Structure formats: structure tokens, C-alpha cells
Amino acid sequence: MGIIHKVGDSIKWELKSLQSDGITVVDWSGYHIEVQAINKVTGKELFKSSSLNITDNNYITTDNLNVGVFKIVVKNTDNFSVGDYSVDIKYISPDGFKQSSKSIQIKVVTRL
């Protein structure tokens, strides 16, 4: 099903990339990482993060890329719209080669 996220809760997702053997980590050293969440119905962007565009509210950590680990952080989600979203992660190598991950599905809901 994916991730259920409540409007207003901060996002702090830690991701770890493994090779196809499920054991060996992917070394993302030097890579630029972009993350974008898009509404599946309307196509409206929920958020976009980049390891090159760091703000106080929205960023991607890069201190552990050599062991395949990074965090996606969005502190303020008060303005998130309820709906179903697809999150795509793009990895861009230092020489410009691009590859994307399998999409992550999230459902944004209101607090009860």
C-alpha cells in the first residue's frame, strides 16, 4: 500500500540503497539526488527536494551517501493536500547519467 502521512506531521524518511543481491550497498558519493511527489490524479506537486537545494524546511542529507544512506526531510507539511501521491527519486551521477528508483506510494490524510 505504501506510506500513510498525516497533514502537519514532519517527514523524515531514511532510505538505504542496496544492489540487486540485497546485501551490498550502493555508493552514491558525488551523486545529486532529486525527490518529487506528484498527485496521481491532478498531477499537482506535493513537494520537491534536492540535495543541491537545501532549505530550512526541505532537504536531503548527503553525509552517508558512500554507504547508500540518505534522508528526505520536510519539516512543515501543514499545507499538504489530502490525496494519493507517487514519489520518484532520481539519482544523477557527476557525469550527468540519470537513473530513477521504483516509485513510492504515499497517501496524505487529515488528522482525526
N, C-alpha and C positions, 0 to 999 in steps of 0.2 A: 504494500500500500504506500509506503513512503513515510514522510515525516509530517506530523501534525504540529503546527505552530500557532500559538495564541497571539493575537494582536497585542502589542505592548511589551511582550517578552523579548529580551535581547537574544540575538543569535550568536552562538559561539560554537561552531562546528569544527571539530578536529578531524582531518582526513589523512589517511595514510595510504600511499600508493604502493602496490605490490606487483611484481612481474607475474606472468601467467602461471608460474609454479606455485603461487600463493605464499611464498616464503621470502624471496629476495625483494628488497625494497627498490623502488625506482629513485634514482638520483636526479632531482630536478634542479640541481645547482645551476645558476645562471639563467634559468628559465623565467619568463614573465608569465604570470597566471592571471586569467580573467574569469570571473564568475558572473553569470547573468541569470536572473529569474524572470520568466515570462508567463503571463496568464495564458492558460491553454485555450480559452475561449476568445478573449478580446485581443490577445497579443500585446497587452499593456505590460510594460516593465515594472516589476515589483522592486527590484534593486539590482545594482551592478557594482561589482567590486573589482579592483585591480591591484596587483602587487606593486604597480608603478604609481598609483594614485591613492595615497594614503590620506584619510581624513580622521578627525577625532571620533567620528561616528561609524565609519565604514572602512574596513581594511582587511588585507590578507597578510598573515605573518609569513616571513621567509627565512627565519633563523634556523630551521631544521629541514630545509629542502634536500640536503645531502642524504638524509635518511627517509625521504619520501613523505615527510610530515609538514602540513601547513594548517593554519586555522583561518576560517572565514568568520569575520566578526561584523555584526551590525548591531550597534548598541540601542538605537532608538527605532522601534518599529510601530510607534503609535499611529502613523499614517498608512500603515499597510492596509490594503483592501482584501476583504474576505474572498476566497476563491481557490481554484486549483492551479498550481504553477509547475512548470518544468524548469529545473535548474541545470544549466550547462556549464561545464568547466573546460576552459581552453588553455592548453599549455603551448607557449611559444618559445622555441629554442633561441639561443643567442644568434644563430644564423637565419632566423625567420621561419623555420619549419613549424607548422601548426598541427596540433592534434587535439581532439576533444574526448572527454570521458563519456561514459554512458550517462544519460540524464537522470537526475534525482527528482523524484516527485514530492512536492510538498502541498499540503492543504492548510490554508490560513483560515482560522476560525476566530470568532469573538469569544471573549470571556463570558462565562455563565454567571 
